Amino acid sequence: MPVLYSVLMTIQVLSAISIVVLVLLQQGKGADMGAAFGSGSAGSVFGAAGSANFLSRTTAVAATVFFLTTLALAYTNKGPNIESSAPVGIMEAIPEGAAQEDDSIVIPDEESNSETDSGASKIPD
């Protein structure tokens, strides 16, 4: 199972990087207007019309691979096993005898606060 997780995670990272690169390589909608006036950006390795088709299809394939690996990773990591001895939450990691009543907390008496009615401390003159 750890080998499957490592393979899926590697495919996930590579597809995410390829999506980022492919999206950054694609031209925006406003780039065609500049090419119409002769800016020279229409010429590329794939040709004027072929680059959009190739890059958009490759991006769709990379996005599909990313989506499928995400589902596979979610399926393989369903949650902790019932038989596992590892604690599931924060409160389960605390031993049972650790929360004993202790006299270290001191609560002031009502008599000590009788100096002022508002409860504010008295400032010396």
N, C-alpha and C positions, 0 to 999 in steps of 0.2 A: 504493500500500500504506500509506503514512503516513496518508492520509485515512481509510482503513478502520479503522486502529488508533485514530485520534482519535474516530471515531464510536462504535466499540465501547466505548472507555474512558468516553466521556460517558454512554452508555446504562448502563454498569456502575455508575458513580457515582450516577446518578439512581435506578436501581433499588435500590441499597443504602440510600440516604437514605430512599426511600419505604418500604422494609421496616422500617426503624427507626421511622419515624413511625407507620406503620400498627400495628405491634406495641404501641407505647406508647399508642395510642388505644384499643386493645381492653380490655375489662373482664376482670378475673380471674374465676375460678370462684366466689370468695366474694362477689362484688359482687351476685349475684342474691339472696343471703340478706338483705342489707341492704334491697334493694328490696321484698322480701316483707313486711318490717316497717314500710314506709312512710318510708324515709329520703329518698325523692324523687330518687334517682339513676337511676331507670328511664326517665325521660323524656329523650329526646335528639332530635337532628335527624332521625335515621333511624327513630325509633319504638323501642319496647321490644325487639321481637324482630328487627327489620330491621337494626339496627346490627351485630349479631354476624354475621349472614349476609353483609352487604355487605363489612364489614371483613375477614372471614376469606377471602372469595373474592378480594378485591383483594390481600390479602397473598399468597395462593397464586399469583396472576398475576405479581406483582412478584418472587416467589421463582423462578418459572419463567424469567422474563426474565433475572434475575441468573445463574441456572445456565447458560442458553444463551449469554449473552455471555461467561461465564467459559470455556466450551468453545471458543467462537469465538476468543477472545484466545489461548488455549493453542494452537489450531490455526495461527493466523497467526504466532505466535512459536515456531516449531519449534526454532529454534536458529540458530547462526551458519552462514552460507553457507560452503561449502568454498572458494570463490573469494575470500572476503573476506581482506583483508590485515591486519585488526585482530587483535591477539593474543587467543587464546582463554583462556589461563590466566596465572597469575602468573609461572610459570617461563619462559613463552615471551616475556615482555616484556623479559627480561634478555638483552643482547647476548652472543654466543658468546664473545668475547674478554675479557669482564669477569671471569670466574672464573679468574684466573691464580694460580699458587702465589706466595706472598709470604712474605718472611722477617720480617714485622712481628710475628708471634706468637712470644713467647719462652716456652719451656717450661723450668722450673727443673731443674737437674741433680739427680741423686740425692745428691751430696755435700753440697749445701746443706741438706738435710733430715736430716742425720745427727746433729744436736744432740740431738733427742729421739726416743724410740722411738715415741711415740703420734702424732707429727706435729703436736702443738699447739705454738703459739709460746711462747717462754719469757717470763714476766712478770718484770720487774726488781723487786728487793726494795726 
